[in-house]
Amino acid sequence: MVGRDGEAAVLLGLIGEARLGRGGVVLVTGEAGIGKSRLLGEGGDLARAAGLVVLGGRAVEGGGTFRAVAQALAGRSSPGALPEGLRPYRGMLGRLVPEWAEPGDAPPPHVDPILVLGEGLLRLLREAGDGGGGCMLVLEDVHWADADTLALIEYLAAASSRWPVLIVVSARDDEPGAPDHLDRLLLLPEVATLRLGRLSDADIEVLARRRAGAVMLPGELLSHVVAQSDGLPYLAEELVAGILESGTPQVTPRLACRITARLTTLTPAQRTVLEAAAVLGDEVDATVLGPVTGQPEPEVLAALRAAGPRLLVRAADSQAPVRGAGPQAADEAGGRLRWRHALTREVVLASVTPPERAAVARRAAEVLLSRADPQHDAHAAALLAAAGERERSAGILLRLARRDLAGGALHSAEDLLARASAAQALRPVVTIEQVRLLTLLGQPHTAMESGAWALEELTGDRHAELCLRLAEAAVVARCWRAADRYVERAGRPGDPWALVLAADAAFGAGDLRRAVELAAVAVERAERAGRWETVCRALTTVGRCALGHDLEVAREAYGLAARVGAEHGLLPARVTALFGLAAIELLGSPDSPLLAEARELARRTGLLAEVVRTDLLRVNSAVTVEGPRAARDLAVRTAERAGRLRLHGMRAVAEVFAAMGYAAEGDSPRMEAVLADAAARPDPPVEVAAQVHATRGLLHLLRHDLPEATALFDAALRDLVGRCEAGPVQHWGLWALLRTVVADRDAEARETLRRSPAVFRAANRAGLQYADAVAAGREGQGARAAALFAEGDGTLAEHHWWRRLLRLFALEAAIADGWGDPVPALRTDLEAHLRAGDAQLARICRDLLRGAGAPTRRGRGLATVPDGLRAAGVTSREMDVLGLVAEGLSNRKIAERLFISPRTVDTHVSNLLAKTASTDRAELRALARRP
C-alpha cells in the first residue's frame, strides 16, 4: 500500500480506541479504482495485529436487505448457541443469523426495529470479539446497500462509542443514484470520513516499482504508467501487470483496450458467458449463466476458467476484505463470482448493446424467479426494470416491501415502495402499504395525508383495506372522529378489526359504553373466525374501558387476553395483557408480581418498548414509596433507555419523574431544564403536560407556598379532567387535598375526584380521604375527621413517602381547626423525614410543631452534609442555611424560616463563605446546586 500513511494512521488510532471500549464508524469514500478495498485490507491486518476479531461482508447490486452484514456474520453461530445477553434481540438478529430465527418471530411493536437490531448487533460483535477484546466489522461497497443497512450503520455511528466495536465501511462517491441514507451518513458528526484522493506521480512510481518486483522498469515505461494511470492505483497496477504479461518491457494500452483484447482471446460462446455475467451485476451466481446464455455447463465452465483471475475472482463467503485467487470455475459452477474490479465489469458491459442487455436481463430474471427463492427476488426486479418491464418489476418490489414490513425492515420497505410507486398502475395499491409503513414509523398524520388521495382510485376489498389502514393511523394520531369516518367508509361493519378500531376511537372520544359494546362484538366475531390476535386486541380495549368503573371486569378481560395470547403464541398480546393486570394491582399496592413477570417476558422476547413501560411503572411506585429523590436515578436510566430506542413519549414521562427528583431537592434550574426537554419531545402522552405543571407545583409545595402550588396543580388537572386515555396520575389526590386546605370547603375538587376513575388508585383515594377529613374538621366534626384521617393512613400504609407528604398538609389543617392529635404524628414524620434526608419536608414539619406549641430542639440542623462539605467543616445547620440561600432567600427570610435571629444567619453565611472558599452568595447558590 502506497501513499496512504495518513489514512492508515487514522485507522490505527481508531483501532486503539476500540480496544479501550470506545468504538465508532469510519466511512472510506472515493472513486472506483482509488484503493478503498486495499485500505480496508490494511486496516483489517492492523486490527488483527492489535488483537481484534475482523468480520467482513460486501453489498452488491440487488443483494437484498442486510446482505453485507449477514455475510459478515455467516458461520459465527450454531443452532441453540444464542447467548443469554442476546436473547432480547433474537427476533431481529434472526434476520442476520438465520439459525437463531424461530417461527412466528416478528419485529418489536412500537419501536423502530433498526434500533433493536443495532443494540443486538453491538452485543453480538462484542461476543464475537472474545467477550470484549474488540471487533472490527468491515462492510464494503455500501453505495449498493439497502436502506435498512445504511440506517443500521447510521444508528451504530451514534451508539458504538461505548462499545469495543469499530465499523469500517466503504462506498463509491462517483456512483450515480446513491441512496439518501448514504448522504446522511456523510454528514453525521459521529462518522470519521476518509476520502481517498488520487496518488501523486511520485507515489505511482513507487507503486509501479513494487508491483514490478524484480523487473526493472525503464524510465519511459514508468512515465507511461504515471501518465496513463492518472493517479488511480488500480489502473497503475493493471498497466504494470500488462507489461509483465507481455514478457518484454513495452508500452501497454489503457485498461479498456487491454480488457477488450482479453475478450478477443475467448471463443464466441465464452464471450457470451462473460458478457452475460457483466449484465448480471458486480457479483454473479455462476449457476444462472447456463440457463441465461443457453450454453451447456462445460462451455460455461470453460468460459469461467478462461476469465481466470484477470477478470473474475471467487466471491468471499464471510471474511473481508479478500485478496483472492482465481475462481476455480466458481468451485465448478457451484459458488458465486465477483468481478475483479467494478471498472473491469464496466468495460465488459460497455461491449454489450442495449438490446442485448435487455434480453439477457429478462432471461436472467426469469431464471431467478423460477427458483422461488425470496433472496433472488430483489435482483430479479432490478433486472426486469433494466429490461424495460417496469410494472412487472414494481409488482415484485411491492411483494418484497410487504415481506420487509412483516420482518421489521421498515427503511428498506420504504425504499421499495417508493420504487414500486413509479409504476402508475400500481400507485394506489402501493399507497395502502405506504400508509401502513408510515403508521409503523410513528408518522400517523403523514400517513393520513398521503393516503387519502387513493380512496377514489380503489374499489372493493382494496378500498376497504385502505380505509381501515387510514382508520388505524387516525387512532394512533388520536383523531377519533376521522377514525370513525374511515371505519364507516370501509363498509365492513361485521369485520372484527373494523369493530376494534371503532371501539378504540369511541374510547378515545370518551364514549366508554359504545367502546365496550363494539369491543365485545369484536371478541365474539374474531373468536368465530379464529383471528386470535384481534381477540386479544378487543379484550384489551374492554379492559381499558372497565378500568374507570369496574376493576373486576377489567381484570377478567385482561386475564382472558393473557390466556388467549399464551395459548396461541401471541407474545406481544400476552405481555400487553399482563401489563394491564399489573397496572390493576398497582392501583392499590406499590408492588406487583405480575409486573416483574411481564417485564421478564418482554425482555426475553425483545419487546423493548414494553420493558421501558414496566420501568416507568416501577419509577412511579418508587416515587410514592421512597420519594422522588430516591426514584430519580431509575428515572434517568429509563429516560436514557427510551431515548436510545427513540420512544419519545416514554422518554418524556421518565424525564418528568427525574424533574420531580430535582424539585424535591429544591433545585429549580435543573428541574426546569429537564421539564423543558420533556415538553419538547414529539407527540408526548396527555399526562406529560399535566405533570410538568404538577412538578412545578411540588417545588412550591415543598417551600410551603400553598397558594402558588395550588394554582399549578389546578393547571395540571385542567389537562386531565375528561381525558379517558390519561392514566390515574397520583397528583389528583394531592390536588383535591390542596384545594380543600387552601380554598376552604372547596367541595367541587373533591367531587371531581370522587367521580373520576383516578380515585381507584390508592394515592388518589387517600388524598380524597384526607381532604374529606379536613372538610369534616372545619365543620366541627372532629371524630369523623379523625376517622377519615385514619382511613387515609391505612390506604397509604405501603406508600410511605406519599403518605408523609399528604399527611403533612392534613395535619396542618388539624392544628388550625383543633381536631385529632397532630403533634405525635408530626413528631413521628419528622424523624422519618430526617432519616430520609428530606430537609424541606422536615423544615415544614418542624415549623408546624412550633406552631402547635411543641417546638423541637433548637440549633439542630435538618439537612444531610455531603462528604466533601463535611470535610470542610460545614455543619448540618449551615447546610440548612445553604439550602435556603440556594432558593434565593434573604438573611431575614432565612431567619424567619428557621426561627433564628438574622444575626445568627449572618454568622452561618459568613462561615459558609469561609469554609467553601466562595466569594459571594452566587457562588454559594452554584455550590448548593451541584450533585
Secondary structure as the mmCIF struct_conf table of DSSP 4:
data_model
#
loop_
_struct_conf.conf_type_id
_struct_conf.id
_struct_conf.beg_label_comp_id
_struct_conf.beg_label_asym_id
_struct_conf.beg_label_seq_id
_struct_conf.end_label_comp_id
_struct_conf.end_label_asym_id
_struct_conf.end_label_seq_id
BEND BEND1 GLY A 3 GLY A 3
HELX_RH_AL_P HELX_RH_AL_P1 ASP A 5 ARG A 19
TURN_TY1_P TURN_TY1_P1 LEU A 20 GLY A 21
STRN STRN1 GLY A 24 GLY A 30
TURN_TY1_P TURN_TY1_P2 ALA A 32 GLY A 33
BEND BEND2 ILE A 34 GLY A 35
HELX_RH_AL_P HELX_RH_AL_P2 LYS A 36 ALA A 49
TURN_TY1_P TURN_TY1_P3 ALA A 50 GLY A 51
STRN STRN2 VAL A 53 ARG A 58
TURN_TY1_P TURN_TY1_P4 GLU A 61 GLY A 62
TURN_TY1_P TURN_TY1_P5 THR A 65 PHE A 66
HELX_RH_AL_P HELX_RH_AL_P3 ARG A 67 LEU A 73
TURN_TY1_P TURN_TY1_P6 ALA A 74 GLY A 75
BEND BEND3 ARG A 76 ARG A 76
TURN_TY1_P TURN_TY1_P7 PRO A 79 GLY A 80
HELX_RH_3T_P HELX_RH_3T_P1 GLU A 84 TYR A 89
HELX_RH_AL_P HELX_RH_AL_P4 ARG A 90 LEU A 93
TURN_TY1_P TURN_TY1_P8 GLY A 94 LEU A 96
HELX_RH_3T_P HELX_RH_3T_P2 PRO A 98 TRP A 100
TURN_TY1_P TURN_TY1_P9 PRO A 103 GLY A 104
HELX_LH_PP_P HELX_LH_PP_P1 PRO A 107 PRO A 108
TURN_TY1_P TURN_TY1_P10 PRO A 109 HIS A 110
BEND BEND4 VAL A 111 VAL A 111
HELX_RH_AL_P HELX_RH_AL_P5 PRO A 113 ALA A 128
TURN_TY1_P TURN_TY1_P11 GLY A 129 GLY A 133
STRN STRN3 CYS A 135 GLU A 140
HELX_RH_3T_P HELX_RH_3T_P3 VAL A 142 TRP A 144
BEND BEND5 ALA A 145 ALA A 145
HELX_RH_AL_P HELX_RH_AL_P6 ALA A 147 ALA A 159
HELX_RH_3T_P HELX_RH_3T_P4 SER A 160 ARG A 162
BEND BEND6 TRP A 163 PRO A 164
STRN STRN4 VAL A 165 ARG A 172
BEND BEND7 ASP A 173 ASP A 174
TURN_TY1_P TURN_TY1_P12 PRO A 176 GLY A 177
HELX_RH_AL_P HELX_RH_AL_P7 ASP A 180 LEU A 187
TURN_TY1_P TURN_TY1_P13 PRO A 189 GLU A 190
STRN STRN5 VAL A 191 ARG A 195
HELX_LH_PP_P HELX_LH_PP_P2 LEU A 196 SER A 200
HELX_RH_AL_P HELX_RH_AL_P8 ASP A 201 ALA A 212
TURN_TY1_P TURN_TY1_P14 GLY A 213 ALA A 214
BEND BEND8 VAL A 215 VAL A 215
HELX_LH_PP_P HELX_LH_PP_P3 MET A 216 PRO A 218
HELX_RH_AL_P HELX_RH_AL_P9 GLY A 219 SER A 229
TURN_TY1_P TURN_TY1_P15 ASP A 230 GLY A 231
HELX_RH_AL_P HELX_RH_AL_P10 PRO A 233 SER A 246
BEND BEND9 GLY A 247 THR A 248
HELX_RH_AL_P HELX_RH_AL_P11 LEU A 255 THR A 264
TURN_TY1_P TURN_TY1_P16 THR A 265 THR A 265
BEND BEND10 LEU A 266 LEU A 266
HELX_RH_AL_P HELX_RH_AL_P12 PRO A 268 LEU A 280
BEND BEND11 ASP A 282 ASP A 282
STRN STRN6 GLU A 283 ASP A 285
HELX_RH_AL_P HELX_RH_AL_P13 ALA A 286 THR A 293
TURN_TY1_P TURN_TY1_P17 GLY A 294 GLY A 294
HELX_RH_AL_P HELX_RH_AL_P14 GLU A 297 LEU A 311
STRN STRN7 LEU A 312 ARG A 314
HELX_LH_PP_P HELX_LH_PP_P4 ALA A 315 ALA A 316
BEND BEND12 ASP A 317 SER A 318
BEND BEND13 ALA A 320 PRO A 321
HELX_RH_AL_P HELX_RH_AL_P15 GLN A 328 ALA A 333
TURN_TY1_P TURN_TY1_P18 GLY A 334 GLY A 334
BEND BEND14 GLY A 335 GLY A 335
STRN STRN8 ARG A 336 TRP A 339
BEND BEND15 ARG A 340 ARG A 340
HELX_RH_AL_P HELX_RH_AL_P16 ALA A 342 ALA A 350
TURN_TY1_P TURN_TY1_P19 SER A 351 SER A 351
BEND BEND16 VAL A 352 VAL A 352
HELX_RH_AL_P HELX_RH_AL_P17 PRO A 354 SER A 370
TURN_TY1_P TURN_TY1_P20 ARG A 371 ALA A 372
HELX_RH_AL_P HELX_RH_AL_P18 PRO A 374 ALA A 386
TURN_TY1_P TURN_TY1_P21 ALA A 387 GLY A 388
HELX_RH_AL_P HELX_RH_AL_P19 ARG A 390 GLY A 407
TURN_TY1_P TURN_TY1_P22 GLY A 408 GLY A 408
HELX_RH_AL_P HELX_RH_AL_P20 LEU A 410 ALA A 420
TURN_TY1_P TURN_TY1_P23 SER A 421 ALA A 422
BEND BEND17 ALA A 423 ALA A 423
HELX_RH_3T_P HELX_RH_3T_P5 GLN A 424 LEU A 426
HELX_RH_AL_P HELX_RH_AL_P21 ARG A 427 LEU A 440
TURN_TY1_P TURN_TY1_P24 LEU A 441 GLY A 442
HELX_RH_AL_P HELX_RH_AL_P22 PRO A 444 GLY A 451
HELX_RH_3T_P HELX_RH_3T_P6 ALA A 452 GLU A 456
TURN_TY1_P TURN_TY1_P25 GLU A 457 GLU A 457
HELX_RH_AL_P HELX_RH_AL_P23 GLY A 460 VAL A 476
TURN_TY1_P TURN_TY1_P26 ALA A 477 ARG A 478
HELX_RH_AL_P HELX_RH_AL_P24 TRP A 480 ALA A 490
TURN_TY1_P TURN_TY1_P27 GLY A 491 GLY A 491
TURN_TY1_P TURN_TY1_P28 PRO A 493 GLY A 494
HELX_RH_AL_P HELX_RH_AL_P25 PRO A 496 ALA A 509
TURN_TY1_P TURN_TY1_P29 GLY A 510 GLY A 510
HELX_RH_AL_P HELX_RH_AL_P26 LEU A 512 ALA A 529
TURN_TY1_P TURN_TY1_P30 GLY A 530 GLY A 530
HELX_RH_AL_P HELX_RH_AL_P27 TRP A 532 ALA A 546
TURN_TY1_P TURN_TY1_P31 LEU A 547 HIS A 549
HELX_RH_AL_P HELX_RH_AL_P28 LEU A 551 GLU A 567
TURN_TY1_P TURN_TY1_P32 HIS A 568 GLY A 569
HELX_RH_AL_P HELX_RH_AL_P29 LEU A 571 GLY A 588
BEND BEND18 PRO A 590 PRO A 590
HELX_RH_AL_P HELX_RH_AL_P30 PRO A 593 ARG A 604
TURN_TY1_P TURN_TY1_P33 THR A 605 GLY A 606
HELX_RH_AL_P HELX_RH_AL_P31 LEU A 608 VAL A 625
TURN_TY1_P TURN_TY1_P34 GLU A 626 GLU A 626
HELX_RH_AL_P HELX_RH_AL_P32 PRO A 628 ARG A 644
TURN_TY1_P TURN_TY1_P35 LEU A 645 ARG A 646
HELX_RH_AL_P HELX_RH_AL_P33 HIS A 648 ALA A 664
TURN_TY1_P TURN_TY1_P36 GLU A 665 GLY A 666
HELX_RH_AL_P HELX_RH_AL_P34 SER A 668 ALA A 680
BEND BEND19 ARG A 681 ASP A 683
HELX_RH_AL_P HELX_RH_AL_P35 VAL A 686 LEU A 702
TURN_TY1_P TURN_TY1_P37 ARG A 703 HIS A 704
HELX_RH_AL_P HELX_RH_AL_P36 LEU A 706 ARG A 718
TURN_TY1_P TURN_TY1_P38 ASP A 719 GLY A 722
TURN_TY1_P TURN_TY1_P39 CYS A 724 GLU A 725
BEND BEND20 ALA A 726 ALA A 726
TURN_TY1_P TURN_TY1_P40 GLN A 730 GLN A 730
HELX_RH_AL_P HELX_RH_AL_P37 HIS A 731 ALA A 743
TURN_TY1_P TURN_TY1_P41 ASP A 744 ASP A 744
BEND BEND21 ARG A 745 ARG A 745
HELX_RH_AL_P HELX_RH_AL_P38 ALA A 747 ARG A 755
BEND BEND22 SER A 756 SER A 756
HELX_RH_3T_P HELX_RH_3T_P7 PRO A 757 PHE A 760
BEND BEND23 ARG A 761 ARG A 761
HELX_RH_AL_P HELX_RH_AL_P39 ALA A 762 ARG A 778
TURN_TY1_P TURN_TY1_P42 GLU A 779 GLY A 780
HELX_RH_AL_P HELX_RH_AL_P40 GLY A 782 THR A 795
TURN_TY1_P TURN_TY1_P43 LEU A 796 GLU A 798
HELX_RH_AL_P HELX_RH_AL_P41 HIS A 800 ASP A 817
TURN_TY1_P TURN_TY1_P44 GLY A 818 GLY A 818
BEND BEND24 GLY A 820 GLY A 820
HELX_RH_AL_P HELX_RH_AL_P42 PRO A 822 ALA A 836
TURN_TY1_P TURN_TY1_P45 GLY A 837 GLY A 837
HELX_RH_AL_P HELX_RH_AL_P43 ALA A 839 GLY A 851
TURN_TY1_P TURN_TY1_P46 ALA A 852 GLY A 853
HELX_LH_PP_P HELX_LH_PP_P5 PRO A 855 ARG A 857
TURN_TY1_P TURN_TY1_P47 ARG A 858 GLY A 859
BEND BEND25 ALA A 863 ALA A 863
HELX_LH_PP_P HELX_LH_PP_P6 THR A 864 PRO A 866
HELX_RH_AL_P HELX_RH_AL_P44 ASP A 867 ALA A 871
TURN_TY1_P TURN_TY1_P48 ALA A 872 GLY A 873
HELX_RH_AL_P HELX_RH_AL_P45 SER A 876 ALA A 886
TURN_TY1_P TURN_TY1_P49 GLU A 887 GLY A 888
HELX_RH_AL_P HELX_RH_AL_P46 ASN A 891 LEU A 898
TURN_TY1_P TURN_TY1_P50 PHE A 899 PHE A 899
BEND BEND26 ILE A 900 ILE A 900
HELX_RH_AL_P HELX_RH_AL_P47 PRO A 902 THR A 916
TURN_TY1_P TURN_TY1_P51 ALA A 917 ALA A 917
BEND BEND27 ASP A 920 ASP A 920
HELX_RH_AL_P HELX_RH_AL_P48 ARG A 921 ARG A 929
#
